[in-house]
Amino acid sequence: MRTQHRPRLFWLARLTVLLAAVMSMTGVVGITPANAAVYNSCTISRCADARAADATWASKGYPTSAGWYTWSGGRYNYTGGRFYNREGQLPSGATYYEYDVYPRARGAARDAYRIVVNRSTGVTWFSPNHYTDFYRL
């Protein structure tokens, strides 16, 4: 008579290994690189694009629900909703929301360019590399 527990344990072990591999490849584990930085101003390329996106998101009232929003030129832009600052790079004690900088076709993949807004103070940060570095706008 065979026991049914071995196959389940085998698949559980395989699933655990697979999830660990996916998490490490997608950056869920060890999100903040050791060389991450926060800057008090933004003078790098694309800062003007981030400022323009910030102005448009501000005109929409900085939506707090994740989803697609109509943009100019028949394009769309996405907000991911709340940004939890888990890495602790931005000032603590604030509620932040994240918004994509560049519009695209609805449903298209997101790129790495984001702005993060402190809704209480209105201070906006630009991250050109998906939260590795932050530049204050």
C-alpha positions as CSV (number, residue, x, y, z in Angstrom):
1,M,0.0,0.0,0.0
2,R,1.4,3.4,-1.1
3,T,1.2,6.5,0.9
4,Q,-0.1,9.7,-0.7
5,H,2.1,12.1,1.3
6,R,5.4,11.7,-0.6
7,P,4.2,13.1,-3.9
8,R,2.7,16.1,-2.1
9,L,5.9,16.8,-0.2
10,F,7.9,16.4,-3.4
11,W,5.8,19.1,-5.2
12,L,5.8,21.3,-2.2
13,A,9.6,21.2,-2.2
14,R,9.8,21.9,-5.9
15,L,7.3,24.8,-5.6
16,T,9.4,26.3,-2.8
17,V,12.6,26.2,-4.9
18,L,10.8,27.6,-7.9
19,L,9.3,30.5,-5.9
20,A,12.7,31.3,-4.3
21,A,14.3,31.4,-7.8
22,V,11.6,33.6,-9.2
23,M,11.8,36.0,-6.3
24,S,15.5,36.3,-6.6
25,M,15.3,36.9,-10.3
26,T,12.6,39.6,-10.0
27,G,14.2,41.4,-7.2
28,V,11.7,40.7,-4.5
29,V,14.4,39.5,-2.3
30,G,17.1,42.1,-1.6
31,I,15.2,44.9,-3.3
32,T,17.5,47.8,-2.5
33,P,21.0,47.6,-3.9
34,A,23.9,48.6,-1.7
35,N,24.6,51.6,-3.9
36,A,21.1,53.0,-3.8
37,A,21.0,56.8,-3.3
38,V,18.6,59.7,-2.6
39,Y,19.4,63.1,-4.1
40,N,18.0,66.5,-3.1
41,S,17.6,67.7,-6.7
42,C,17.1,66.4,-10.2
43,T,19.5,67.4,-12.9
44,I,19.9,64.1,-14.8
45,S,18.3,63.4,-18.2
46,R,14.6,62.8,-18.1
47,C,14.0,65.1,-15.1
48,A,11.9,67.3,-17.4
49,D,9.8,64.3,-18.5
50,A,9.3,63.4,-14.8
51,R,8.3,67.0,-14.0
52,A,5.8,67.0,-16.9
53,A,4.3,63.7,-15.8
54,D,4.1,65.0,-12.2
55,A,2.1,68.1,-13.5
56,T,-0.3,65.8,-15.4
57,W,-0.8,63.5,-12.5
58,A,-1.3,66.5,-10.2
59,S,-4.0,67.8,-12.7
60,K,-5.7,64.4,-12.2
61,G,-5.6,64.8,-8.4
62,Y,-2.9,62.2,-7.9
63,P,-5.2,59.2,-8.0
64,T,-4.7,56.6,-5.2
65,S,-6.2,53.6,-6.9
66,A,-3.9,51.4,-9.0
67,G,-4.9,51.3,-12.7
68,W,-4.8,52.9,-16.1
69,Y,-5.6,56.6,-16.6
70,T,-6.3,58.4,-19.9
71,W,-3.4,60.6,-21.0
72,S,-3.0,63.0,-23.9
73,G,-2.6,61.9,-27.4
74,G,-4.9,58.9,-27.0
75,R,-2.3,57.2,-24.7
76,Y,-2.6,55.9,-21.2
77,N,-0.5,55.9,-18.1
78,Y,-0.5,53.7,-15.0
79,T,-0.4,54.3,-11.3
80,G,0.6,51.4,-9.1
81,G,-1.2,52.9,-6.1
82,R,0.5,53.1,-2.7
83,F,4.3,53.0,-2.5
84,Y,5.3,51.6,0.9
85,N,8.9,52.8,1.1
86,R,9.9,49.4,2.5
87,E,13.6,50.1,1.8
88,G,13.4,53.2,3.9
89,Q,15.1,55.4,1.4
90,L,12.6,58.3,1.4
91,P,11.7,60.2,4.6
92,S,9.7,58.0,7.0
93,G,6.3,58.6,8.4
94,A,4.8,59.7,5.1
95,T,2.2,58.2,2.8
96,Y,3.5,57.8,-0.8
97,Y,1.9,56.9,-4.1
98,E,3.7,55.8,-7.3
99,Y,3.0,56.9,-10.9
100,D,4.6,56.0,-14.2
101,V,6.3,58.7,-16.1
102,Y,5.8,57.6,-19.7
103,P,2.4,57.0,-21.3
104,R,1.9,54.1,-23.6
105,A,-0.9,51.9,-25.1
106,R,-3.3,50.6,-22.5
107,G,-2.1,47.3,-21.1
108,A,1.5,47.7,-22.3
109,A,4.3,46.6,-20.0
110,R,5.6,49.1,-17.5
111,D,9.1,50.5,-17.7
112,A,11.4,51.5,-14.8
113,Y,10.6,55.3,-14.7
114,R,8.4,56.3,-11.8
115,I,7.6,59.3,-9.7
116,V,6.7,58.9,-6.0
117,V,4.6,61.6,-4.4
118,N,4.2,62.4,-0.7
119,R,0.5,63.3,-0.7
120,S,0.7,65.3,2.5
121,T,3.5,67.6,1.5
122,G,3.4,67.4,-2.3
123,V,7.1,66.5,-2.5
124,T,7.8,64.4,-5.6
125,W,10.7,62.1,-6.2
126,F,11.8,60.7,-9.6
127,S,13.2,57.2,-9.9
128,P,14.7,56.5,-13.3
129,N,15.6,52.9,-12.3
130,H,12.7,51.4,-10.5
131,Y,13.4,52.6,-7.0
132,T,17.2,52.2,-7.0
133,D,17.8,55.9,-6.9
134,F,15.5,58.9,-6.1
135,Y,15.8,62.5,-7.2
136,R,13.7,65.2,-5.7
137,L,11.9,67.2,-8.3
